[in-house]
Amino acid sequence: MAIDKPNQMKYKFLVLIAVMIAIVGCQKNEKKSISQPDKDTKELSGKGYSIQYDSSFRLDESGRNGTEFYLFTPTAPGDDFSENINLIIQNLGVLKYDLNQFITLSEKQIEANGKLIESVRKNENGQEYHILIFETKMNGFDLKFLQYDFVKNDKAYVLTFSAKKDEFENHRKSIEKVMNSFGLE
């Protein structure tokens, strides 16, 4: 299916906005706190989704930057970046993109502004989604992202973990556990 220029440009703009929101949300958070992660988990349910996360994460449901939520990892004194998971729900409306079209355009946008590391399709527990890992430099930070993309009912659910490149692997195992708990209703 061919995508006309106006809709392709609109989509590229939406993807760029999603990446920018993820990056802006990662900027230095002046309210730093030290907390030891515990094994308690909490659950957050929203507009057709749910996710479980460690109780040591700080939840922000303010809607800033167009997100449904941010989950900030615990921070230490001197941290200049707050690693986080965020969810953006994009209404695909008239675009009528399926997951393949959404990923094709996402990959092009990532490659134009950064480096695509991995792109893989998953189908687990009856949920089809796509995982993207990519890197970019922004606002003086070398950043690395783990993104899970879902498309359902003309909406794209973009769940993204953002971290400094050199801190990414330190968080990856616990972050994947949280992101793997994400489900659509």
RAHU-V981323 format. One record per pair of residues at least 24 apart in sequence whose ideal C-beta (glycine too) atoms are under 8 Angstrom apart, sorted by sequence separation. I is the first residue (numbers start at 1). GAP is how many residues later the second one is. D is the distance in Angstrom with one decimal. If there is no record, write none. Layout:
# RAHU-V981323
i=I gap=GAP d=D
i=I gap=GAP d=D
This chain:
# RAHU-V981323
i=110 gap=24 d=4.7
i=142 gap=24 d=7.3
i=144 gap=24 d=4.1
i=33 gap=25 d=7.5
i=44 gap=25 d=6.4
i=107 gap=25 d=7.2
i=157 gap=25 d=8.0
i=106 gap=26 d=6.5
i=110 gap=26 d=7.8
i=146 gap=26 d=7.2
i=103 gap=27 d=4.9
i=117 gap=27 d=7.8
i=157 gap=27 d=6.6
i=57 gap=28 d=8.0
i=102 gap=28 d=7.9
i=99 gap=29 d=6.3
i=103 gap=29 d=7.5
i=146 gap=29 d=6.6
i=99 gap=30 d=7.6
i=135 gap=30 d=6.0
i=146 gap=30 d=7.4
i=99 gap=31 d=6.1
i=148 gap=31 d=5.6
i=53 gap=32 d=7.6
i=152 gap=32 d=5.4
i=146 gap=33 d=7.0
i=148 gap=34 d=6.6
i=150 gap=34 d=6.0
i=51 gap=36 d=7.6
i=37 gap=37 d=6.1
i=36 gap=38 d=7.6
i=49 gap=38 d=7.2
i=25 gap=39 d=7.4
i=35 gap=39 d=4.8
i=25 gap=40 d=5.5
i=34 gap=40 d=6.9
i=24 gap=41 d=5.5
i=33 gap=41 d=7.3
i=34 gap=41 d=7.3
i=46 gap=41 d=7.7
i=25 gap=42 d=6.6
i=33 gap=42 d=6.5
i=34 gap=42 d=5.8
i=47 gap=42 d=6.5
i=29 gap=43 d=6.8
i=32 gap=43 d=4.8
i=34 gap=43 d=7.0
i=106 gap=43 d=6.7
i=21 gap=44 d=4.0
i=32 gap=44 d=7.5
i=21 gap=45 d=5.5
i=25 gap=45 d=5.5
i=32 gap=45 d=6.4
i=21 gap=46 d=6.2
i=29 gap=46 d=7.1
i=103 gap=46 d=6.3
i=32 gap=47 d=6.2
i=102 gap=47 d=6.2
i=17 gap=49 d=7.1
i=102 gap=49 d=5.4
i=99 gap=50 d=7.0
i=28 gap=51 d=7.9
i=99 gap=51 d=7.5
i=28 gap=52 d=5.3
i=99 gap=52 d=4.4
i=28 gap=53 d=6.6
i=29 gap=53 d=4.3
i=98 gap=53 d=6.1
i=27 gap=54 d=7.3
i=28 gap=54 d=7.2
i=97 gap=54 d=6.6
i=102 gap=54 d=5.5
i=26 gap=55 d=5.9
i=27 gap=55 d=7.6
i=26 gap=56 d=6.0
i=127 gap=56 d=6.6
i=26 gap=57 d=7.1
i=127 gap=57 d=6.4
i=26 gap=58 d=6.0
i=96 gap=58 d=6.7
i=125 gap=58 d=7.5
i=25 gap=59 d=5.9
i=92 gap=59 d=7.1
i=97 gap=59 d=7.3
i=81 gap=60 d=6.1
i=25 gap=61 d=5.5
i=93 gap=61 d=6.0
i=92 gap=62 d=4.8
i=91 gap=63 d=6.8
i=92 gap=63 d=6.2
i=22 gap=64 d=5.9
i=91 gap=64 d=5.8
i=92 gap=64 d=5.7
i=21 gap=65 d=7.2
i=90 gap=65 d=6.7
i=22 gap=66 d=7.8
i=89 gap=66 d=5.6
i=90 gap=66 d=4.3
i=21 gap=67 d=6.2
i=89 gap=67 d=7.2
i=89 gap=68 d=5.6
i=90 gap=68 d=6.6
i=88 gap=69 d=7.9
i=89 gap=69 d=7.6
i=18 gap=70 d=5.0
i=87 gap=70 d=6.7
i=88 gap=70 d=4.7
i=87 gap=71 d=7.0
i=18 gap=72 d=6.9
i=87 gap=72 d=5.2
i=88 gap=72 d=7.5
i=86 gap=73 d=7.6
i=87 gap=73 d=7.8
i=85 gap=74 d=6.7
i=86 gap=74 d=5.7
i=85 gap=75 d=6.9
i=14 gap=76 d=5.4
i=85 gap=76 d=5.0
i=86 gap=76 d=7.3
i=84 gap=77 d=7.3
i=85 gap=77 d=7.9
i=83 gap=78 d=7.3
i=84 gap=78 d=5.8
i=83 gap=79 d=6.6
i=83 gap=80 d=4.3
i=83 gap=81 d=7.4
i=81 gap=82 d=7.7
i=81 gap=83 d=5.2
i=11 gap=84 d=6.0
i=83 gap=84 d=6.4
i=10 gap=85 d=7.1
i=11 gap=86 d=7.0
i=81 gap=86 d=7.7
i=7 gap=87 d=7.2
i=7 gap=88 d=5.3
i=83 gap=88 d=5.7
i=15 gap=90 d=6.4
i=19 gap=90 d=7.3
i=85 gap=90 d=6.6
i=11 gap=91 d=8.0
i=15 gap=91 d=5.5
i=19 gap=91 d=7.7
i=3 gap=92 d=7.9
i=12 gap=93 d=6.5
i=16 gap=93 d=6.2
i=85 gap=93 d=6.2
i=11 gap=94 d=5.2
i=15 gap=94 d=4.3
i=19 gap=94 d=7.2
i=85 gap=94 d=6.6
i=87 gap=95 d=8.0
i=12 gap=96 d=7.7
i=8 gap=97 d=7.1
i=12 gap=97 d=5.7
i=16 gap=97 d=7.6
i=3 gap=98 d=6.9
i=73 gap=98 d=6.2
i=1 gap=100 d=7.3
i=3 gap=102 d=7.9
i=73 gap=102 d=7.9
i=48 gap=104 d=7.5
i=48 gap=105 d=7.7
i=48 gap=107 d=7.8
i=71 gap=107 d=7.0
i=49 gap=108 d=6.3
i=51 gap=108 d=7.8
i=27 gap=112 d=6.8
i=23 gap=113 d=7.9
i=23 gap=115 d=4.9
i=26 gap=115 d=7.6
i=23 gap=116 d=6.9
i=19 gap=117 d=7.6
i=26 gap=117 d=7.1
i=23 gap=120 d=6.6
i=54 gap=120 d=6.9
i=57 gap=121 d=7.7
i=22 gap=123 d=6.7
i=54 gap=124 d=7.0
i=53 gap=125 d=4.9
i=19 gap=126 d=7.9
i=52 gap=126 d=6.8
i=51 gap=127 d=6.8
i=51 gap=128 d=7.9
i=53 gap=128 d=7.6
i=52 gap=129 d=4.0
i=51 gap=130 d=5.6
i=50 gap=131 d=7.9
i=51 gap=131 d=4.6
i=50 gap=132 d=7.5
i=51 gap=132 d=7.6
i=49 gap=133 d=6.6
i=50 gap=133 d=5.4
i=49 gap=134 d=6.7
i=49 gap=135 d=5.5
i=50 gap=135 d=7.0
i=26 gap=136 d=4.5
i=48 gap=136 d=5.9
i=49 gap=136 d=6.7
i=25 gap=137 d=7.1
i=26 gap=137 d=7.8
i=37 gap=137 d=7.7
i=48 gap=137 d=5.0
i=22 gap=138 d=4.8
i=23 gap=139 d=6.7
i=18 gap=140 d=5.3
i=22 gap=140 d=4.9
i=18 gap=142 d=7.6
